[in-house]
Amino acid sequence: MKFFNFFNHNTYFCKHSNLLKTRFFNGLLFFLITFCIPAITFSLEKDQLEERFKKLSNELRCPTCQGLAVKDSEAGFSTSIKGKIRELMEKGNSDEEIIAYFTERYGEWILRAPPVSGFNLVLWILPGATIISGFLWVLYRSKKWVEKPTKGLTELSPEEEQKIMDDLSRFENS
């Protein structure tokens, strides 16, 4: 035990500890800033590009599968479209330019959600209009099912009034 205490207290590092510790931690801080922050920045940029790729590949339809997004399809044609998306992203093209590239090449059919303009506007409005008109039709038809009260109510005869009063008094007494 005395050997370790001697080593700890009588070394050059411990004798000049304040200056060396400060230099050591400054060097360590410089190393971390110089090498770790660019790695973190690169990682964040890579995550953003990956998120952008997922968004773009989800907006395009697989030409082979026809019901799936390019992102979800494993077809060969879909794989080549994914590669082209990555290539265009690396060139620095914006999302709109990439979508325009595929729309120009394959037509609007390649888009999973058609643009809200022209004839496609009917595709966006028709489902909501159908649901609303169906609701209004059910509401209109249900009013006919409700029994309407008669306008002229008949008055009770004295015997009927007496019978009701007797029933009410029995009910109150029980």
Secondary structure by P-SEA (a helix, b strand, c coil): caaaaaaacccccccccaaaaaaaaaaaaaaaaaccaaaaaaaaaaaaaaaaaaaaaaaccccccccccccccccaaaaaaaaaaaaaaaacccaaaaaaaaaaaccccccccccccccccccccaaaaaaaaaaaaaaaaaaaaccccccbbbbbcaaaaaaaaaaaaaaaac
